[in-house]
Amino acid sequence: MDRFVQAVPAPADPYAGDPLLRSWLDRVLGPAGHAAAKDRLTDLAAAVVDTLRAAHTDAETHPPTLIRYDAWGGRVDRIVTAPGWEQQRAAAAHHAVVALPYLPEARATWGAAARVVQHALLHLYGPESATFSCPVAMADGAAALLSRPEVDPAVRDAWLPRLVSTDPANAVTSGQWMTESQGGSDLSRSSTVASLASGRWHVTGEKWFCSAADSAVAVALARPEGAGPGSRVLAPFLIPRYADDGSSTAPGIRVHRLKDKLGTRALPTAEIGLDSALALPLGDPTGPGGLTRAMTLVVVTRLHNAAAAAGGMRRGLQYALAFAAGRTVAGGPLAGSPLHRATLGTLAVDAAGAFALAAHAFALLGRVEVGADPAAAAELRIVAPLAKLVTGKLAVASASEYVESFGGAGYVEDTGVPRLLRDAQVLPIWEGTTNVLALDTLRATVRDDAAVPLLARLDAAQDVARGISPALADQLHEATTAIRADLADVTADPTAAGVVAGARGLALRMGHALAAALLIEHATTGDEQAEMAARLWSRRWLRREEIAVDAHHHLDALA
């Protein structure tokens, strides 16, 4: 008797098979702008389904190792990574996944919308990059920080061109060494100290969770010697990871151990000790505004986090659809089951909402960087935490459903499916947990009046929605009215126990309403997928209604 082997069709091409991505680019870039990006996106998609998918598997199968000593007992602290990890590094540079918004030719072609094209690249690249999307994010954040006018031109000229290089032989990435064991988000307790001697800064301290520890440089926060307590006096420094020979670890840096993590296993994350390690100040460490400068990096990495969540949700959906097309259950294809179609359709709605949030955030960032648009800056102040927290929670819930959709095969490591869930769990944690971001949303509302542009977008979307569906407009109106009332309580007493306790729920509702507004805006182009996603998203997340029947009927349009 022949042994049964399940045949699983390959998922759709991530660019050609994603109509929402393509129609979004048509609207935001215009047909000519999208056409100018098409070859770049097509080339990356082809690499993803060919060499990068294989590189992803290799890097996941062969996680990094730490070699502390050479054959003669010399301390080397060398992190060894798989060939697949190095292929991902080269591809990120070659396809300008970091570099694009910094390239003069890209800004000449797309202006502020170069960030929109970059987001599309991330949407394709991230889900099967073996989490090389993490050093990509931090390299982008470091590049944005180095681009600030306060940074010493000598430091900028030495490192910025390499962070945004498209030559794999010259390009580098950055790590991020912020977290200390006494507190992740509690920066006020940071004990890493920076001291100035003979005109050079050095840092001493212990960093507990150092992502991309194999990168050429890292951005770290330290307290300048003599500075007072609290977080406002902390300053960002760029720390070269390697000595001048480019291979051995720089003096004063010790890699204590690599982290054994739930997910992101191909990504080398370490505990690192610093003992008078050379540090290049990014701005004046003794002046005000050090933490504000560091937030330039954090905003960028939060947006990358949202892009990773949305991209992973879309790729998981593509794999689940492919499996359902090839799987036979009870005498028929799994893809024909109304119940399974309802599940996949609901996941498609969530993926559409997550994509809209991430894409909009990148568009705002581009407008801030190119043209210094004050309206975009005001809106980004609240959109960045909202996009990150909503997509992070959605990504974990969706990944759990994707694992379940494969049945027992989804629980077996050999299939690669469990990685979807393991890797998704970092997304609500890295760069601020859901609760931390909810409190950040409260601060933005009170200190920066950041809810004003958000409410204006929600109000405008209600008017647009009336031309699509009065019921859809009413749903958004009800949600906006409730949010406006809750924000009035926040403004009246932001420290009240009820306000703080309800911060997570309020932030999630704000993010859900924003996603509805963005999908409604896009539906005005006549995009059937966006309109159906807007209708079902609003019922699911604004009204908390069951959408299974309609998700089943409209799966083909949604997915």
C-alpha positions as CSV (number, residue, x, y, z in Angstrom):
1,M,0.0,0.0,0.0
2,D,1.4,3.4,-1.0
3,R,2.0,5.8,1.8
4,F,0.0,9.0,1.5
5,V,2.0,12.2,1.2
6,Q,0.1,15.6,1.4
7,A,0.9,17.7,-1.6
8,V,0.8,21.4,-0.7
9,P,0.7,23.9,-3.6
10,A,3.2,26.8,-3.4
11,P,1.6,30.0,-2.1
12,A,0.9,32.8,-4.5
13,D,3.6,35.3,-5.5
14,P,3.7,37.8,-2.6
15,Y,3.5,40.8,-4.9
16,A,1.4,39.6,-7.9
17,G,-0.8,37.7,-5.5
18,D,-1.6,40.6,-3.2
19,P,-4.2,42.8,-4.9
20,L,-4.6,45.1,-1.8
21,L,-0.9,45.9,-1.8
22,R,-1.0,46.7,-5.6
23,S,-4.2,48.8,-5.4
24,W,-2.9,50.7,-2.4
25,L,0.3,51.5,-4.3
26,D,-1.8,52.7,-7.3
27,R,-3.7,55.1,-5.0
28,V,-0.8,56.4,-2.9
29,L,1.9,56.5,-5.6
30,G,-0.3,57.1,-8.6
31,P,-0.2,54.8,-11.6
32,A,3.1,56.3,-12.8
33,G,4.7,56.0,-9.3
34,H,3.6,52.4,-8.9
35,A,4.9,51.6,-12.4
36,A,8.3,53.1,-11.4
37,A,8.4,50.7,-8.4
38,K,7.1,47.6,-10.1
39,D,10.4,46.2,-11.3
40,R,11.9,46.6,-7.9
41,L,9.0,44.8,-6.2
42,T,8.8,42.1,-8.8
43,D,12.5,41.3,-8.5
44,L,12.3,41.1,-4.7
45,A,9.2,38.9,-4.9
46,A,11.0,36.5,-7.2
47,A,13.9,36.3,-4.8
48,V,11.6,35.7,-1.9
49,V,10.0,32.6,-3.5
50,D,13.3,31.3,-4.7
51,T,16.6,31.9,-2.9
52,L,15.4,33.8,0.1
53,R,12.9,31.2,1.1
54,A,15.7,28.6,1.1
55,A,18.0,31.0,2.9
56,H,15.3,31.5,5.5
57,T,15.0,27.8,6.1
58,D,18.8,27.4,6.4
59,A,19.1,30.2,8.9
60,E,16.2,28.9,11.0
61,T,17.7,25.4,10.9
62,H,21.2,26.5,11.9
63,P,20.8,29.2,14.6
64,P,23.7,31.3,15.7
65,T,26.5,30.1,18.0
66,L,28.9,32.0,20.2
67,I,32.6,31.3,20.2
68,R,34.2,32.9,23.2
69,Y,37.8,31.9,22.8
70,D,40.1,31.1,19.9
71,A,42.3,28.0,19.8
72,W,45.0,29.7,22.0
73,G,42.7,31.0,24.7
74,G,42.3,34.5,23.4
75,R,38.9,36.0,24.0
76,V,37.2,36.6,20.6
77,D,33.4,36.7,21.3
78,R,32.6,35.7,17.7
79,I,29.1,35.1,16.7
80,V,28.8,32.5,13.9
81,T,25.7,32.7,11.7
82,A,24.4,30.4,9.0
83,P,25.0,31.0,5.3
84,G,21.3,31.6,4.9
85,W,21.6,34.5,7.4
86,E,24.3,36.0,5.3
87,Q,22.2,35.6,2.2
88,Q,19.4,37.6,3.9
89,R,21.9,40.3,4.8
90,A,23.1,40.6,1.2
91,A,19.6,40.6,-0.2
92,A,18.5,43.4,2.2
93,A,21.2,45.5,0.9
94,H,20.9,44.6,-2.8
95,H,17.1,45.3,-2.8
96,A,17.5,48.5,-0.8
97,V,15.2,47.4,1.9
98,V,16.9,49.8,4.3
99,A,18.4,52.2,1.8
100,L,15.5,53.2,-0.4
101,P,14.1,56.2,1.5
102,Y,17.6,57.6,1.8
103,L,18.6,57.3,-1.9
104,P,18.5,60.6,-3.8
105,E,17.1,58.9,-6.9
106,A,14.3,57.4,-4.8
107,R,13.4,60.7,-3.3
108,A,13.5,62.3,-6.8
109,T,11.1,59.7,-8.1
110,W,8.7,59.4,-5.2
111,G,9.4,62.2,-2.8
112,A,7.9,61.6,0.6
113,A,6.3,58.4,-0.8
114,A,9.7,56.7,-1.0
115,R,8.7,55.4,2.5
116,V,5.6,53.9,0.9
117,V,7.7,52.0,-1.5
118,Q,10.0,50.9,1.3
119,H,7.0,49.6,3.2
120,A,6.0,47.5,0.2
121,L,9.5,46.0,0.1
122,L,9.3,45.2,3.8
123,H,5.9,43.6,3.2
124,L,7.4,41.2,0.7
125,Y,10.8,40.7,2.4
126,G,10.1,40.4,6.1
127,P,7.9,37.3,6.6
128,E,10.6,34.9,5.3
129,S,13.7,36.8,6.2
130,A,14.5,34.5,9.2
131,T,13.8,37.8,11.1
132,F,16.6,39.6,9.4
133,S,13.9,42.2,9.3
134,C,15.0,43.0,12.8
135,P,18.5,44.3,12.0
136,V,16.9,45.9,8.9
137,A,14.6,47.9,11.3
138,M,17.4,48.9,13.6
139,A,19.7,49.9,10.7
140,D,16.9,52.1,9.4
141,G,16.3,53.6,12.9
142,A,20.1,54.2,13.3
143,A,20.2,55.9,9.8
144,A,17.3,58.2,10.8
145,L,19.1,59.1,14.0
146,L,22.4,59.7,12.2
147,S,20.6,62.0,9.8
148,R,19.7,64.4,12.5
149,P,21.5,67.8,12.3
150,E,22.8,67.5,15.9
151,V,25.0,64.5,15.0
152,D,28.7,65.2,14.4
153,P,29.3,65.2,10.6
154,A,32.4,63.0,11.1
155,V,30.4,60.3,12.8
156,R,27.6,60.6,10.2
157,D,29.9,60.4,7.3
158,A,31.7,57.4,8.7
159,W,28.6,55.3,9.3
160,L,25.5,56.6,7.5
161,P,26.7,55.7,4.0
162,R,27.3,52.1,5.1
163,L,23.9,51.8,6.8
164,V,22.2,52.8,3.6
165,S,24.5,51.1,1.1
166,T,23.0,48.9,-1.6
167,D,26.4,47.1,-2.0
168,P,26.3,43.9,0.1
169,A,30.1,44.1,0.4
170,N,29.9,47.5,2.0
171,A,26.5,47.6,3.8
172,V,26.2,47.1,7.5
173,T,23.4,46.9,10.0
174,S,22.9,48.2,13.5
175,G,22.0,46.6,16.8
176,Q,20.1,48.2,19.6
177,W,21.4,48.0,23.1
178,M,18.9,49.7,25.3
179,T,17.4,47.1,27.7
180,E,19.0,46.4,31.1
181,S,18.1,43.7,33.5
182,Q,16.6,46.1,36.1
183,G,14.0,47.4,33.7
184,G,13.2,47.2,30.0
185,S,10.8,50.1,29.5
186,D,11.9,51.7,32.8
187,L,14.7,53.8,31.3
188,S,14.9,55.9,34.4
189,R,16.8,53.1,36.1
190,S,19.4,52.8,33.4
191,S,22.8,52.3,35.0
192,T,25.1,52.3,32.0
193,V,27.4,55.3,32.4
194,A,29.2,57.3,29.7
195,S,32.5,59.1,30.6
196,L,34.7,61.5,28.6
197,A,38.4,61.1,28.7
198,S,41.0,62.7,26.4
199,G,38.3,63.8,24.1
200,R,36.7,60.4,23.6
201,W,33.6,58.9,25.1
202,H,33.5,55.5,26.6
203,V,30.6,53.5,28.1
204,T,30.5,51.0,31.0
205,G,27.5,48.9,31.9
206,E,25.5,45.7,31.3
207,K,23.0,45.4,28.5
208,W,20.6,42.5,28.9
209,F,18.8,42.1,25.5
210,C,20.9,43.2,22.6
211,S,19.3,42.4,19.3
212,A,21.3,41.7,16.1
213,A,24.4,41.3,18.2
214,D,26.5,40.5,15.1
215,S,25.9,43.9,13.6
216,A,28.8,46.2,12.9
217,V,27.5,48.9,15.2
218,A,24.8,49.4,17.9
219,V,22.9,52.3,19.3
220,A,23.0,52.4,23.1
221,L,21.6,54.6,25.7
222,A,23.9,55.7,28.5
223,R,23.8,58.2,31.4
224,P,26.6,60.8,31.0
225,E,28.9,60.9,34.0
226,G,27.6,63.6,36.5
227,A,24.1,63.7,35.0
228,G,21.2,63.5,37.4
229,P,18.6,60.7,37.8
230,G,15.7,59.9,35.5
231,S,15.4,59.1,31.8
232,R,15.5,62.6,30.3
233,V,19.3,62.9,30.7
234,L,20.1,59.7,28.9
235,A,21.9,60.1,25.6
236,P,22.3,57.9,22.5
237,F,25.7,56.6,21.5
238,L,26.9,54.6,18.5
239,I,29.2,51.8,19.6
240,P,31.4,50.1,17.0
241,R,31.0,46.3,17.6
242,Y,34.3,45.3,16.1
243,A,37.9,46.4,16.2
244,D,39.7,48.1,13.4
245,D,40.5,44.8,11.7
246,G,36.7,44.4,11.2
247,S,36.6,40.8,12.6
248,S,37.6,40.7,16.2
249,T,35.5,42.2,19.0
250,A,36.2,45.8,19.9
251,P,38.0,46.4,23.2
252,G,35.7,46.7,26.2
253,I,32.9,44.6,24.7
254,R,32.1,41.2,26.1
255,V,29.4,38.9,24.8
256,H,28.3,37.0,27.9
257,R,25.8,34.7,26.2
258,L,23.3,34.3,23.4
259,K,19.6,34.4,24.4
260,D,17.7,31.1,24.1
261,K,14.4,32.7,22.9
262,L,10.9,31.4,22.2
263,G,11.2,32.6,18.6
264,T,13.3,34.6,16.2
265,R,15.9,31.9,16.7
266,A,18.0,32.8,13.7
267,L,18.5,36.3,15.1
268,P,21.5,36.5,17.4
269,T,20.4,38.3,20.6
270,A,22.9,38.6,23.4
271,E,23.7,39.8,26.9
272,I,26.6,42.2,26.5
273,G,29.0,43.8,29.0
274,L,30.6,47.1,28.3
275,D,33.8,48.1,30.1
276,S,35.0,51.5,28.8
277,A,34.0,50.6,25.3
278,L,34.4,53.3,22.7
279,A,31.2,55.2,22.1
280,L,30.5,57.9,19.5
281,P,28.0,60.4,20.8
282,L,24.9,61.1,18.6
283,G,24.5,64.7,19.5
284,D,25.8,66.5,22.6
285,P,25.5,64.0,25.5
286,T,25.7,66.8,28.1
287,G,23.0,68.9,26.5
288,P,19.2,68.5,26.6
289,G,17.1,66.3,24.3
290,G,19.2,63.1,24.3
291,L,16.2,60.9,24.9
292,T,14.2,62.8,22.3
293,R,16.9,62.1,19.7
294,A,16.8,58.4,20.6
295,M,13.1,58.4,20.0
296,T,13.8,59.1,16.3
297,L,15.1,55.5,16.2
298,V,12.3,54.1,18.3
299,V,9.5,55.6,16.1
300,V,11.1,54.0,13.0
301,T,11.5,50.6,14.6
302,R,8.0,50.7,15.9
303,L,6.8,51.2,12.3
304,H,8.9,48.3,11.2
305,N,7.4,46.2,13.9
306,A,3.9,47.0,12.5
307,A,5.1,46.2,9.0
308,A,6.5,42.8,10.2
309,A,3.2,42.0,11.8
310,A,1.1,42.9,8.8
311,G,3.4,41.2,6.4
312,G,3.5,38.0,8.5
313,M,-0.2,37.9,8.7
314,R,-0.6,38.2,4.9
315,R,2.1,35.5,4.3
316,G,0.5,33.2,6.8
317,L,-2.8,33.7,5.0
318,Q,-1.2,32.8,1.7
319,Y,0.2,29.6,3.2
320,A,-3.1,28.6,4.8
321,L,-5.0,29.2,1.5
322,A,-2.5,27.1,-0.4
323,F,-2.8,24.3,2.1
324,A,-6.6,24.4,2.0
325,A,-6.5,24.2,-1.8
326,G,-4.5,21.0,-1.6
327,R,-6.0,19.3,1.4
328,T,-9.0,16.9,1.1
329,V,-11.4,16.6,4.0
330,A,-14.5,14.5,4.2
331,G,-14.4,13.8,0.5
332,G,-13.9,17.3,-0.7
333,P,-11.3,20.1,-0.7
334,L,-10.8,21.9,2.6
335,A,-11.0,25.2,0.6
336,G,-14.6,24.4,-0.1
337,S,-15.7,24.0,3.5
338,P,-17.9,27.0,4.5
339,L,-16.6,26.8,8.0
340,H,-13.0,26.9,7.0
341,R,-13.7,29.6,4.4
342,A,-15.3,31.7,7.2
343,T,-12.1,31.2,9.3
344,L,-9.8,32.2,6.5
345,G,-12.1,35.1,5.4
346,T,-12.0,36.5,9.0
347,L,-8.2,36.3,9.0
348,A,-8.1,38.1,5.6
349,V,-10.1,40.9,7.2
350,D,-7.6,41.2,10.0
351,A,-4.7,41.1,7.6
352,A,-6.2,44.0,5.6
353,G,-6.7,46.1,8.6
354,A,-3.1,45.5,9.8
355,F,-1.8,46.3,6.4
356,A,-3.7,49.6,6.3
357,L,-2.3,50.7,9.7
358,A,1.3,49.9,8.8
359,A,1.2,51.4,5.3
360,H,-0.4,54.6,6.6
361,A,2.2,55.0,9.3
362,F,5.0,54.7,6.7
363,A,3.3,57.3,4.5
364,L,3.2,59.7,7.5
365,L,6.9,59.1,8.3
366,G,7.8,59.9,4.7
367,R,5.9,63.2,4.9
368,V,7.7,64.1,8.1
369,E,11.1,63.4,6.7
370,V,10.6,65.0,3.2
371,G,9.0,68.3,3.7
372,A,8.8,68.4,7.5
373,D,5.0,68.2,7.3
374,P,3.7,69.4,10.7
375,A,0.3,67.8,10.2
376,A,1.9,64.4,9.5
377,A,4.2,64.8,12.5
378,A,1.3,65.4,14.8
379,E,-0.6,62.4,13.4
380,L,2.4,60.1,13.5
381,R,2.9,60.9,17.2
382,I,-0.3,58.8,17.9
383,V,-0.4,56.6,14.9
384,A,3.0,55.0,15.6
385,P,2.1,53.5,18.9
386,L,-1.4,52.6,17.8
387,A,-0.3,50.9,14.6
388,K,2.4,48.9,16.5
389,L,0.1,47.8,19.4
390,V,-2.9,46.8,17.2
391,T,-0.9,44.9,14.6
392,G,1.2,43.2,17.3
393,K,-1.9,41.8,19.0
394,L,-3.5,40.8,15.7
395,A,-0.4,39.0,14.5
396,V,-0.3,36.7,17.5
397,A,-4.0,35.8,17.3
398,S,-3.7,35.3,13.5
399,A,-0.6,33.1,13.8
400,S,-2.4,30.9,16.3
401,E,-5.2,30.4,13.8
402,Y,-2.8,29.7,11.0
403,V,-1.0,27.0,13.0
404,E,-4.4,25.5,13.8
405,S,-5.5,25.6,10.2
406,F,-2.8,23.1,9.3
407,G,-4.0,20.6,11.9
408,G,-1.3,18.3,13.3
409,A,1.1,19.4,10.7
410,G,1.0,22.9,12.0
411,Y,2.4,21.7,15.3
412,V,5.4,19.9,13.8
413,E,8.6,21.9,13.6
414,D,9.7,20.3,10.3
415,T,6.9,22.0,8.4
416,G,8.0,25.5,9.5
417,V,4.5,26.4,10.5
418,P,5.1,26.6,14.3
419,R,7.6,29.4,13.6
420,L,4.7,31.7,12.5
421,L,3.4,31.6,16.1
422,R,6.8,31.6,17.9
423,D,8.0,34.6,15.9
424,A,4.8,36.5,16.1
425,Q,4.9,36.6,19.9
426,V,7.8,39.0,19.9
427,L,5.8,41.6,18.1
428,P,3.6,42.8,21.0
429,I,6.8,42.9,23.2
430,W,9.7,44.4,21.2
431,E,9.8,48.3,21.2
432,G,7.2,48.5,23.9
433,T,4.5,46.1,25.2
434,T,0.8,46.8,24.5
435,N,0.5,48.4,28.0
436,V,3.6,50.5,27.5
437,L,2.3,51.8,24.2
438,A,-1.2,52.4,25.6
439,L,0.4,54.7,28.2
440,D,2.4,56.3,25.4
441,T,-0.9,57.0,23.6
442,L,-2.3,58.7,26.8
443,R,0.9,60.9,27.0
444,A,0.6,61.8,23.3
445,T,-3.0,62.8,23.9
446,V,-2.3,65.0,26.9
447,R,1.1,66.5,26.1
448,D,0.9,66.8,22.3
449,D,-2.8,67.0,21.7
450,A,-2.2,64.1,19.3
451,A,-5.8,62.8,19.3
452,V,-6.9,65.9,17.3
453,P,-5.6,64.7,13.9
454,L,-6.8,61.2,14.7
455,L,-10.3,62.3,15.4
456,A,-10.3,64.6,12.3
457,R,-9.5,61.5,10.2
458,L,-12.2,59.5,11.8
459,D,-14.8,62.3,11.2
460,A,-13.8,62.7,7.6
461,A,-14.0,59.0,7.0
462,Q,-17.6,59.0,8.3
463,D,-18.6,61.4,5.5
464,V,-16.8,59.2,2.9
465,A,-18.5,56.1,4.3
466,R,-22.0,57.5,3.7
467,G,-21.4,57.1,0.0
468,I,-20.5,53.5,0.5
469,S,-22.9,52.4,3.2
470,P,-25.0,54.4,5.7
471,A,-24.6,51.4,8.2
472,L,-20.8,51.6,7.8
473,A,-20.8,55.3,8.5
474,D,-23.0,54.8,11.6
475,Q,-20.7,52.2,13.0
476,L,-17.7,54.5,12.6
477,H,-19.7,57.4,14.0
478,E,-20.7,55.4,17.1
479,A,-17.1,54.3,17.7
480,T,-15.7,57.8,17.3
481,T,-18.3,59.3,19.6
482,A,-17.4,56.8,22.3
483,I,-13.6,57.5,21.8
484,R,-14.1,61.2,21.9
485,A,-15.9,60.9,25.3
486,D,-13.2,58.7,26.7
487,L,-10.5,61.1,25.5
488,A,-12.3,63.9,27.3
489,D,-11.9,61.9,30.6
490,V,-8.2,61.4,29.7
491,T,-7.7,65.1,29.3
492,A,-9.6,65.9,32.5
493,D,-7.4,63.7,34.7
494,P,-4.8,61.5,32.9
495,T,-3.6,60.0,36.2
496,A,-7.1,58.8,37.4
497,A,-7.1,55.1,38.2
498,G,-10.0,54.5,35.8
499,V,-8.2,56.3,33.0
500,V,-5.0,54.4,33.4
501,A,-6.7,51.0,33.9
502,G,-8.6,51.6,30.7
503,A,-5.7,52.8,28.6
504,R,-5.2,49.5,26.8
505,G,-8.8,49.1,25.8
506,L,-9.0,52.7,24.7
507,A,-5.8,52.5,22.6
508,L,-7.1,49.3,20.9
509,R,-10.4,50.9,20.1
510,M,-8.7,54.0,18.7
511,G,-6.5,51.8,16.5
512,H,-9.4,49.7,15.3
513,A,-11.4,52.8,14.4
514,L,-8.3,54.2,12.6
515,A,-8.0,51.0,10.5
516,A,-11.7,51.2,9.6
517,A,-11.2,54.8,8.5
518,L,-8.1,53.9,6.4
519,L,-9.9,51.0,4.7
520,I,-12.9,53.3,4.0
521,E,-10.6,55.9,2.4
522,H,-9.1,53.2,0.2
523,A,-12.5,51.8,-0.8
524,T,-13.3,55.1,-2.6
525,T,-11.0,53.9,-5.4
526,G,-13.5,51.2,-6.2
527,D,-11.3,48.5,-4.7
528,E,-13.8,45.7,-3.9
529,Q,-11.4,44.0,-1.4
530,A,-11.0,47.2,0.6
531,E,-14.7,47.9,0.6
532,M,-15.6,44.4,1.8
533,A,-12.7,44.5,4.4
534,A,-13.9,47.9,5.6
535,R,-17.5,46.6,6.1
536,L,-16.5,43.4,7.9
537,W,-13.6,45.0,9.9
538,S,-16.1,47.6,11.2
539,R,-18.6,45.0,12.2
540,R,-16.0,42.8,13.8
541,W,-13.9,45.3,15.7
542,L,-16.2,48.3,16.1
543,R,-19.5,46.5,16.8
544,R,-18.0,43.2,17.9
545,E,-20.4,41.3,15.6
546,E,-19.9,37.8,14.2
547,I,-18.9,38.0,10.6
548,A,-18.4,34.3,9.8
549,V,-21.2,34.0,7.2
550,D,-20.1,37.0,5.2
551,A,-16.5,36.1,5.5
552,H,-17.3,32.7,4.0
553,H,-19.3,34.2,1.1
554,H,-16.7,36.9,0.3
555,L,-13.4,35.0,0.9
556,D,-12.4,35.2,-2.7
557,A,-12.8,38.9,-2.8
558,L,-11.0,39.3,0.6
559,A,-8.1,37.0,-0.1
